[in-house]
Amino acid sequence: MNEKINHHFENKKYSPEDIKFFNNLVEKYHIKQTSEYLIISQVDKEIYIHKWRKILINGEWVKIEDHLKKILSNKDEHET
């Protein structure tokens, strides 16, 4: 599946470094992705996060990996 996504990225706005960055996040955090989003699956919903290096949250720019860690740590707390 990553090959399909990589091929799609190559024809879009993402650089090879961006593709590698997002693929690494997907592998590291065991999440899914589309051409535009990272997807965190939870029991009753899925959270879609735009593929940007930093995202705007409550008026502040936050690194996407830091945001992923926060969401996943909250998910783990709710599952126990």
CYANA upper distance limits for C-alpha pairs under 8 A (distance plus 0.5 A):
  1 MET  CA      5 ILE  CA      7.01
  2 ASN  CA      6 ASN  CA      6.32
  2 ASN  CA     23 ASN  CA      8.28
  3 GLU  CA      7 HIS  CA      6.54
  4 LYS  CA      8 HIS  CA      6.75
  5 ILE  CA      9 PHE  CA      6.63
  5 ILE  CA     34 THR  CA      7.46
  5 ILE  CA     35 SER  CA      6.59
  6 ASN  CA     10 GLU  CA      6.73
  6 ASN  CA     19 ILE  CA      7.26
  7 HIS  CA     11 ASN  CA      7.37
  8 HIS  CA     12 LYS  CA      7.12
  8 HIS  CA     35 SER  CA      7.29
  9 PHE  CA     13 LYS  CA      7.44
  9 PHE  CA     14 TYR  CA      6.23
  9 PHE  CA     15 SER  CA      8.30
  9 PHE  CA     19 ILE  CA      7.33
  9 PHE  CA     35 SER  CA      7.09
 10 GLU  CA     14 TYR  CA      7.27
 10 GLU  CA     15 SER  CA      7.75
 10 GLU  CA     16 PRO  CA      7.86
 14 TYR  CA     18 ASP  CA      6.06
 14 TYR  CA     19 ILE  CA      6.85
 15 SER  CA     19 ILE  CA      6.83
 16 PRO  CA     20 LYS  CA      6.76
 17 GLU  CA     21 PHE  CA      6.56
 18 ASP  CA     22 PHE  CA      6.67
 19 ILE  CA     23 ASN  CA      6.55
 20 LYS  CA     24 ASN  CA      6.51
 21 PHE  CA     25 LEU  CA      6.90
 22 PHE  CA     26 VAL  CA      6.76
 22 PHE  CA     51 LYS  CA      7.99
 23 ASN  CA     27 GLU  CA      6.81
 24 ASN  CA     28 LYS  CA      6.40
 25 LEU  CA     29 TYR  CA      6.40
 25 LEU  CA     30 HIS  CA      8.39
 25 LEU  CA     31 ILE  CA      8.32
 25 LEU  CA     65 GLU  CA      7.93
 26 VAL  CA     30 HIS  CA      5.97
 26 VAL  CA     31 ILE  CA      5.46
 26 VAL  CA     32 LYS  CA      6.54
 26 VAL  CA     33 GLN  CA      7.53
 26 VAL  CA     38 LEU  CA      8.03
 27 GLU  CA     31 ILE  CA      7.53
 31 ILE  CA     38 LEU  CA      7.57
 31 ILE  CA     39 ILE  CA      6.44
 31 ILE  CA     40 ILE  CA      5.96
 31 ILE  CA     41 SER  CA      7.72
 32 LYS  CA     38 LEU  CA      6.42
 32 LYS  CA     39 ILE  CA      5.41
 32 LYS  CA     40 ILE  CA      7.11
 32 LYS  CA     41 SER  CA      8.45
 33 GLN  CA     37 TYR  CA      6.07
 33 GLN  CA     38 LEU  CA      4.89
 33 GLN  CA     39 ILE  CA      5.95
 34 THR  CA     38 LEU  CA      7.04
 34 THR  CA     39 ILE  CA      8.25
 36 GLU  CA     50 HIS  CA      6.47
 36 GLU  CA     51 LYS  CA      6.22
 37 TYR  CA     48 TYR  CA      6.29
 37 TYR  CA     49 ILE  CA      5.73
 37 TYR  CA     50 HIS  CA      5.07
 37 TYR  CA     51 LYS  CA      5.70
 38 LEU  CA     48 TYR  CA      6.27
 38 LEU  CA     49 ILE  CA      5.65
 38 LEU  CA     50 HIS  CA      6.94
 38 LEU  CA     51 LYS  CA      6.83
 39 ILE  CA     46 GLU  CA      6.94
 39 ILE  CA     47 ILE  CA      6.04
 39 ILE  CA     48 TYR  CA      5.23
 39 ILE  CA     49 ILE  CA      6.91
 40 ILE  CA     46 GLU  CA      6.06
 40 ILE  CA     47 ILE  CA      5.54
 40 ILE  CA     48 TYR  CA      7.17
 41 SER  CA     45 LYS  CA      6.85
 41 SER  CA     46 GLU  CA      4.97
 41 SER  CA     47 ILE  CA      6.97
 42 GLN  CA     46 GLU  CA      6.16
 42 GLN  CA     47 ILE  CA      8.20
 42 GLN  CA     75 LYS  CA      7.96
 50 HIS  CA     55 ILE  CA      8.39
 52 TRP  CA     64 ILE  CA      7.44
 53 ARG  CA     63 LYS  CA      6.53
 53 ARG  CA     64 ILE  CA      6.06
 54 LYS  CA     61 TRP  CA      6.41
 54 LYS  CA     62 VAL  CA      5.72
 54 LYS  CA     63 LYS  CA      4.82
 54 LYS  CA     64 ILE  CA      5.62
 55 ILE  CA     61 TRP  CA      5.92
 55 ILE  CA     62 VAL  CA      5.89
 55 ILE  CA     63 LYS  CA      6.96
 55 ILE  CA     64 ILE  CA      6.65
 56 LEU  CA     60 GLU  CA      5.90
 56 LEU  CA     61 TRP  CA      5.03
 56 LEU  CA     62 VAL  CA      6.75
 57 ILE  CA     61 TRP  CA      6.78
 57 ILE  CA     62 VAL  CA      7.24
 62 VAL  CA     66 ASP  CA      7.41
 62 VAL  CA     67 HIS  CA      7.26
 63 LYS  CA     67 HIS  CA      6.96
 64 ILE  CA     68 LEU  CA      6.66
 65 GLU  CA     69 LYS  CA      6.69
 66 ASP  CA     70 LYS  CA      6.82
 67 HIS  CA     71 ILE  CA      6.77
 68 LEU  CA     72 LEU  CA      6.54
 69 LYS  CA     73 SER  CA      6.45
 70 LYS  CA     74 ASN  CA      6.70
 71 ILE  CA     75 LYS  CA      6.66
 72 LEU  CA     76 ASP  CA      6.69
 73 SER  CA     77 GLU  CA      6.78
 74 ASN  CA     78 HIS  CA      6.82
 75 LYS  CA     79 GLU  CA      6.83
 76 ASP  CA     80 THR  CA      7.08
